[in-house]
Amino acid sequence: MSEFVLYNAPQSTCSQRVRYTLHTKGRAFEEHRLDLFRGDQLKPEYLAINPNGVVPTLVHNGTPVVDSAVIMEYLEDILGDVAPLRPRPPIEVARMRAMMSFIDEVLTPAVRVPSYNLAFLPHYQAMTEEEFLAVCESKPLRREFLLKMGRTGFPQSEMDEALGRLKRGIDRMAHWLGECGGPWLLGAELTLADIAIIPVIVRMDDINLGHLWADAPQIDLWLRNIKATDAFAQTYYHGSLLTEKYPHLQSLQRTAHVAA
Ligand SMILES: N[C@@H](CCC(=O)N[C@@H](CS)C(=O)NCC(=O)O)C(=O)O
């Protein structure tokens, strides 16, 4: 068995954070790609290593570590000498963790709402009401979220609320970059805070929400810098973007470009 075994999904934003961290550290890992719509994450053998029934899970030398932010910190704890992703002064570490906490409280849950409405909803619409309720009941972490979405999708009011939160998050990111002068969130060195926000920004870009940072060229530059890293290409292999998995989103993007 490899030292690192990663259970994840290509298009899962939480998984992408961990893939990016492992690639930045140059660590090979055995990758298991779960099919989240087939319910691989809810099978008893997976629940035994991650009782939350979500990806990612990193198994290190046989012991599971769960939750993407925890896994990133764990990797830094054990591999801190290789491509360090945490500043040295404790006050800077506190600042980095406060950013990560903001990202997880505001941006990460907010981006889920348009993602589900635009890309995942048809999967649930194809079910009968009974099947849908059974899937909701089987989810340890996402039961209420899915029930709220229902089979008609989140209403416009929820979408507007999510977009409002995304905009507030983007403004905060622009402020962080402006404050330190970039190119990364804490200044000259890439840190775990940058990695924590990558999948949110890439997802927003992918589902055509990049206009939310039209007045913040520092975010455009940050995204270009991220995309130029080796770890980015390794992390975002084909099938990691929603537009690659769901062709109907590509036509949405084309329409928006024409309209823009
Ligand atoms: N806080 C967890 C959240 C993990 C999570 O929500 N994972 C999603 C994919 S990004 C998932 O596995 N969803 C499967 C499902 O809802 O059944 C983390 O950061 O690891």
The ligand as a MOL file (V3000), in Angstrom:
LIG
                    3D

  0  0  0     0  0            999 V3000
M  V30 BEGIN CTAB
M  V30 COUNTS 20 19 0 0 0
M  V30 BEGIN ATOM
M  V30 1 N -15.9300 19.8520 5.2760 0
M  V30 2 C -15.7240 18.7570 4.3620 0
M  V30 3 C -16.8010 18.8040 3.3290 0
M  V30 4 C -16.6370 17.7240 2.2870 0
M  V30 5 C -17.7260 17.7360 1.2340 0
M  V30 6 O -18.7590 18.3750 1.3690 0
M  V30 7 N -17.4770 16.9870 0.1500 0
M  V30 8 C -18.4240 16.9100 -0.9440 0
M  V30 9 C -17.6920 17.1440 -2.2730 0
M  V30 10 S -16.8870 18.7270 -2.3130 0
M  V30 11 C -19.0070 15.5150 -0.9860 0
M  V30 12 O -18.3300 14.5410 -0.7740 0
M  V30 13 N -20.3080 15.4010 -1.2930 0
M  V30 14 C -20.9230 14.1510 -1.4230 0
M  V30 15 C -22.3490 14.1300 -0.9880 0
M  V30 16 O -22.9010 15.2080 -0.7380 0
M  V30 17 O -22.9110 13.0370 -0.8640 0
M  V30 18 C -14.3240 18.8710 3.7520 0
M  V30 19 O -13.8620 19.9870 3.5550 0
M  V30 20 O -13.7000 17.8320 3.5050 0
M  V30 END ATOM
M  V30 BEGIN BOND
M  V30 1 1 1 2
M  V30 2 1 2 3
M  V30 3 1 2 18
M  V30 4 1 3 4
M  V30 5 1 4 5
M  V30 6 2 5 6
M  V30 7 1 5 7
M  V30 8 1 7 8
M  V30 9 1 8 9
M  V30 10 1 8 11
M  V30 11 1 9 10
M  V30 12 2 11 12
M  V30 13 1 11 13
M  V30 14 1 13 14
M  V30 15 1 14 15
M  V30 16 2 15 16
M  V30 17 1 15 17
M  V30 18 2 18 19
M  V30 19 1 18 20
M  V30 END BOND
M  V30 END CTAB
M  END
